[in-house]
Amino acid sequence: MTGWRRLTSPRPYGFLTSVAAGALLMSGCGVIPGASGGSREPVTVMTWAPDTTGADTVNMAGMPAMARTYARWINENGGIDGHEVKVLTCNEQDTSAGASKCARRAADADVAAVVGSYSRHGRAFLAPLEAAGIPYIGGYGASSDEFTSYLSYPVNGGQPALMAGNGEQLAASCERVSLVRPDTLVGDSMPGLLDASLGRSDRPASYDISAAEGATSYDSEAARALDNAGDGCVTAVLGQGTETFFDSFRRLEPEGSQVRISSVLGSVGQGLINRSGGPDSPFEGALVTGWYPESGDSRWNEMREVIEKYAFGDNRIDPTDTGVQTTWIAYTALKAVVEAMDRPDITAGGISVSLNRGTEVDTGGLTPVLRWRFQDMIGTAAYGRIVNGRVTFQVVRQGRLTAEKKGFVDVTETLVGARPGG
């Protein structure tokens, strides 16, 4: 594949022959054909995410599936500004080796951008993308490196914004907070962000409990969280392990307990609430911090309609999932920049230049209007690329995630003032 890698050439992307496309398929990537986008050259992009089944790994298969669905929809409607969108996909496998391999495949394919993807291994994938000059648009925010790389264009504030927002949300309801988080580098940054928000509301720092990822039981951590929360709150941010933690928590929680539970979207979502009983779920009454409006908000209607018509029943695509939602927003950003460029051919370098010069992305209210000029970024060493420091406060009522507070809450000042390492 390296024989057809061109990092600086502006040549059109129509050179992907059936042989090259077949090579991508053989190596784990898929090519999504679409309807003709007119006389303009196609725009080839990649979306990657882990598609795994291990207990201690992440499965975000809905994100590449959403990318395919978006391509079917946009191409049937003339493409983006006359350009057919071709989507390559790659299984990142939730490993640094997998992330690096996907990034190298993107470079070999000379894609115009990597869009709406998920990886916890930022260092592994950003180096190959930077070497190839490929922008990373709308990553999930699972890696801190996404907020420092000059070729990253995040659409949300990632885990840092969620933790800063969760602290502010809890401060309004809790005198004391126990935090249960993963014993990882990312987890190590969580207490500082949470406590920065608690401190701004004159609340004491959280009681920090680190836990192993992928454990089958969290009885010890749940007992410690209960002991230290008093009648306050317990917030758990363990990704897919959050469900396991709250199973342990509910078994140990004494009758009549006044402890309130909390988490962030990505660790708790509508799908988990539905699976665990809906209105009878143990998450009833839980406080949840997210990036976007609640999944039932009318601003998601267009995405839902596209999924209904073009996903062909693909059950990997859950419109309430934050990964699927992030992919939709990321492709909205791609659409905005391609339309703003108004060129017969779209290159990776051209996309980066257009974004750096201030192309605006209107997401229909799902986020604030996004723009990635230097003056739009929060300007800290740890989170320099964040341009959207807003979150939403939600609460589980009658088995549904609903808005606890109308509109967005801006946590930019907390992010600027926090010490990420705790």
N, C-alpha and C positions, 0 to 999 in steps of 0.2 A: 504493500500500500504506500510505502514511503516514496515509491517511484513517481507518484502523481501528486505529491505534496507541493503546493506553491504558497508561500507565506506572504509574498508581497505583490503577487500578480493581480491586476484588476480584471482579469479575464472573467467572462460570465460563468455562472455555475451550471450551465447546461451541459458541461463536459462530463458530468457523472454518467458514464456509460452503464449499460446493463451489467457488464463484467464487474465494474467497480462497485455498483450497487449490490451485486451478488456477493462480492467479497465482504461488504459490510454486514450483510445478512448472515453469512457464514461465521463471522466473528462476533456475533451477538447484537448487532445493530439492525434496525429495520428501516426501510425506506417507504415513505408514505406518498404514493402518487396522488395527484389532485387534478382537477379540471384545468384546462388551459387558462393562464392568467393574461392572455393577450400577447402582443408582440414584445413586451418587455421580458427581460431575462428572469428565470426563476430565482427565488431567494431560498437558499438551503440553510437550515438551522439544525441544531441538535438539542434534544431534551433527554437528560439522564436522571435516573433515580434508582435506589436499590429495590430489587424485586426478590426478597429473601423470605425464608421460613424459619430461621433460627430464633430461639427464645431471646437471645441477647442481641439481636440485630433488628434493623428497621425495614419495614416494607412500605414503600411509597409508590407502588405500581400504578396508582391512579394518575400520577403526574404525566408520565409519557403517554398514557391512554388519553388523557385530556388534550395533550398536544396533538395527537392524531385526529381527535374529534374536531378540534379547532381548525386544523388544516382542511378537513373535509368541508366544513361549513364555509370557511372564507373562500376556498377555491371554487365552490359551487356558485358563489356570489361574485366572481370576477377576480379573486385574489386580492392582494393588498396593492392598491394603486396600479393595478394591471399586472402585478407580479404573482405568479403561482408560488405558493409556499410549499416547500418540500421539507418534511421533518424526518430527521434521522433520530433513532432512539438507541439507548444503551443502558444495560443493566450495570449499575455502579457497584452492586453487591455489598454495599456498606463496608468497604475495605479501602485502605489507601491505595493498594495495588489496582483495585477495580476503578477507583476514581481517576487515577493517573492514566490507565488504559483508555478509558472513555475520552479523556481530554486529548490524548494523542490521536485517537481516531477522529475526533473533531478537527484537529489540525490537519491530518492527512486528507480529510474530505474538504478542506478549505471552506468550512462553513462561515457564514456571515455573522453568526452569534450562537452562543449557547443560551437557551431561553427556558425559564420556568423549571429549574432543576433542583435536585436535593442531593446534598452530600455533607457528611460531617468531617470530610477530609480535605479542607481547603488548601492546605499547603501542597497536597499531592496533585490537585487538578489545576490550581491557578498558575503554577510555574509553566506547564506546557501551553496554557492559553495565553499567558503573557508573552512567551517566546514567539507565538504565532500571531499575536496582535488581535486575538479574538475576544470580543466583549462578552461578559457574563451578565445577562439581564434577568433580574427578578429571581435570583436564587432564594431558597427557602429561608436562609439566614441561620442555618444550623452550624455554621463554622464562623469563628471570629474573623478569619482571614477575608471573608467576603466584605468586611467593613473597613478594610485597609487597602485592598488591591486597587490600583488606578484603573483597571479594566472591569471592575465590578460596579453594577448599577442596581442596587437593591431597591425593592418596592416597599419593604417594611423595615422595621427596626430590629428584626430577629429576636432571638432569645433575650438579649439585653433589654429591649423595650418591654417585652412581656414581664420580665422580672421587676423592672422599675415600676411598671404599671400595677403589677400584682401587689407590691408593697403599698402603693397609694390606695388601691381598692380596699385592702385589708385594714389599713390604718383607720378607715372610717367606721369599722365594725368591731375591731379586736384590740383589747388591751395588751395581749401577749400573742406571739406567733411562734409556732414550731415549723421549721422548714425541713422537709425531707427531699434530698436531691442526690443525683448520682455522684459516685466517687470517681470523678473524671476531671480533666482540665476545664471543660465547659462547666461542670457542676461547681468547681471551685470558685468560679466567678459569680455564682448566683447570690450568695449571702451578702456580698458587698452592694449589689444592685438593689436587692430587696430592702436592706437596712438603710440605704440612702433615702429611700422613699419613706420608710417608717420614721426615720429621724426627722425628716422635714415636717412631720405631723406630731413631733414630740412623743413618739412611741419608742419603747426600748427595742434594742436589736433583737432579731429573731434567735431562737435556739436552733443551732445548725446541726443537722443529722445527715451524715453522708451514708449512702447505701450502695450496694453492689448492683450493677445493671444485670437484668435477666434472672434475678433470684426467683425461686418458686414460692417463697414466703418472706414476709417482712414483719414477723411478730415482734422481734426485738426492737426494730425501729419504730413500729406503731406504739409499743408500750412507752418508749421514751418520749415520743411526740405527745402522747396523752398526758403523761406525768408533768411535762413542762408547759403545756398549753394552758392548764387550769380550765377556766371557762372561756378561753380565747379561741384561737383558730389554729388549724393545722393545714398547711399548704404543702402539697406533694407535686413535684415536677420530675417525674421519672420516665417520661415518654411512655412506651408501651407497658412498662412496669407499674405505672400508676394504678391501673385496675387491680393488680395483684396486691399493691400496698393497701388500698382501701378495703379489699377483702379482709386482710389481716386486721386492719383498723376497726372495722365494724364488728368483728368477732370479739375484740378486746374492749370495745367501748362500753362502759358501764351504763346500765339502764338509767334514763333520766339525764344523761350527759348533755351539757349545753355547748359542747365544742362544735364550732362551725368548720366545715371543710372547704378547701379551695384548691385551685390549680390554674393552669393556663391552657389555652387551646393548643392542640398538638399532643398534650398529655391526656386531656379530657375533651371529648367532642360529642356531638349529637349522636353519632353512631354508637359510641360506647354507652351513652345514657339509654338509648333504645334497647341495646342488647342486655342491659342489666336491669330492665324492668320498667323503663319509661317513667310514669308518675310514681311507681313504687321503687324506683331506683334508689340505691344508697346515695346517689348524688343529688337528690332532691334538696333544694335550698343552697347548693354549693355556689360559691362565688368563683367566676371564671374570667380571666383576662384574655382578650384576643387582639388581633390586629385589625380586623375588619368588622363590618356590621354583622349581627347575628344571621344565621343561615336562612331564616325565614323572611328576611328583609326583602322588600320589592326590588331593591337595587341588584339583586342576583337573578332577576327574572330572565334576562336575556341569556345568561349562562345556562340556566336550567332548560330553557327552550332549545338551545343548541345541543345540550346533552340528550334531551329527549328525542330529538330528530336525527342526530348524527352519530351518537355513540353506539347505536345498534344493539342496545341492551347490555353493553359491556359492564358487568357488575363490579369492576374495579373502580369505576368512576362514581364516587359519592359526592354529590354537590355540597354536602355539609362539611366535607373534609378540607382542612386549611391548605393541604398540599394542592389539591385540585383547584381551590380558589386562587392560590398564589400563581399557579400556572396560567389560569385565565387572565389574571391581571398582568402577568409578564408578557403574554402574547398581545394584550392590549397595548402595552408599551412598544412592542415591536411594530405593531401596526402604525402607531403614531409616528415613529421615527422614519419608517419607510415612506409614509405619505409625505412627511415634511421634507425628505431628501428629494423626492420627485425626480428620480434619475432612471435611465433605462437599465442600468446595472447597479446592484447593491453590494458593496464590499464591507468586510469587517472594519477596515479603517474608516470608511465613510460613515458607518453607524456610530463609531466612537466619537468622531469629530462632531457629528450632528448632536449627539447627546451632550458632549462637553460644552457645546456652544449654547445650550439652553432649550433644546426641544422640549415642549411641554406635553405631558401625558395626562389627559382627562379620563379617569376611570369610572366616570358616571357616579361619583360619590362613594365608591368602595374604598378609596383612599383620598387624601387631599390631592390636589393637582401636583404631579411629580415633575421635578426638574433637577438635573445633576450638574449644574454649574458649581464652581468652587464655592461661591457665596451661599449656595443653598445647603451645603453640608454643615454638620454640627461642629466639625473642626477639632475633634479631640484625637489624640494619638491612637486610642483603642478603637474608636468608632467613627473614624474620619469620613467614611463614605455614606453614612446614614443621612438621608434627606427627609425621611418620614419617621418622626419620633412620636407618632400618635398611636394610641391604643383604644380599645373599647372595653367597657365594664359590662359583664353579662352575669346573669344568675339563672339557675335552673328552677323553673316554675312549672308545675304540672307536667314534668317530664320533658320540657322544652327549654332550650337556651333562649333567653329573652334579654332585652336590654335592661340593665340595672340603671344605667345613666344614659341619657340621650346624647348622641353625638360622640365625637372623639375627645380623648383626654391627652393633652400634650405632655410627654414626660421628658422632653429634650433637656430641660434644666437639670433634671436628676441624672441623666446620662452624662452630661458634661461634668457634673460635680462628683459622680461616683468613683470609687476606687475599684476597678473591675476585678482585681485579684482578691478582694475581700479586705 
